[in-house]
Amino acid sequence: MSKRSEKVAEYELPIKIEAQKDGGYIVICPTWKDCYAQGDTVEEAVLEVTAVAQSLIELYKEEGLQIPLKSMSSKKLDNSLFLPVIVSA
């Protein structure tokens, strides 16, 4: 069996959670307008936005675009929630 090592990158994903009038929740990333999701529960919406962020990070890397998120080593500056998003580097 051969050992395989992969690099990973971890980013902070600031989010804001909003309840919808008709039920469900929407989660947005205030620093990345392309990154948002919705779900019937808070948990579902948070899982969805994490998956969206992972896909966007991969797409941005492929296209050579700057990813508008800070690495997990950066300090938190406000009272936003931060989700860790881990992707292969």
N, C-alpha and C positions, 0 to 999 in steps of 0.2 A: 504494500500500500504506500503510495507516495503522499507526502505532506504537501498541502497546497495552502498558500498564505495569500489572503486578499487584504487590501487596504480598505478601510472604511472611513467615511467622513461623517461627523455629527454636527448638525446645525440646530440653532434655536429657531423655533417657529412661533412667533408671537401671534396669538389668536384672540378674537373677541367672539363671544357666543351671544346670539340674539334669538329670543323666542319669536316664533311666527304667529300671527293672529289666527291662522287656520290650523294651528298645531304644528308640531315639529320645531326644529331648530336649524339655524344657519350659522356656520362658523366661517369667519373671514380672517385673513391675514392682513392687517393694516399696512404692512410694508411691502406686500406683493399682491397687486391687484388681480393677477391671474389665479391666485390660490384661494379657493373658497369651496365649500361643500355644504350639503344639507343632510338631515337625517330625522327620523321620527323621535329619537331620543338624543340627549346630549352625548352619550357614549358613542352612538352610531355616527353622529355628525363629526365628532372628534376623530374617530377611526377613518372616516372618509377623507377628511382634510389632510390627515397624515399621509394617506395613500396618494392623494392628489399632489402633495408637496414632493413625495419621492419620485413620482413620474415627471413632474416639472423639472426637478433637479437633473434627472437623467437627460431630459430633452434639452435643457439649457446647456448642459455640458457638451452634448453632441453638436449643438449649433454654435458653440463657442461664445455663448452669452453669459453675462455676469449674473450670478445667483444673488438675489437681494436679501440674503439671510446671513447672520453672523455665526461664526463657529461657536461651539459650546464653551470655549474658553473666554469668550467675551462676557462682560458684566451686564447684568440686567439693569436697565435705566429707569423703567417706570413700573406701574402696577399691572401690566399686561400678563396674561398667562403665557408660558413658554412650553412648547412641546418639543421633546427631542426627536429629530428626524435623522435616522441613520441610513446611509446609502453606501454602495460600494464606490470607492474612490477611483 
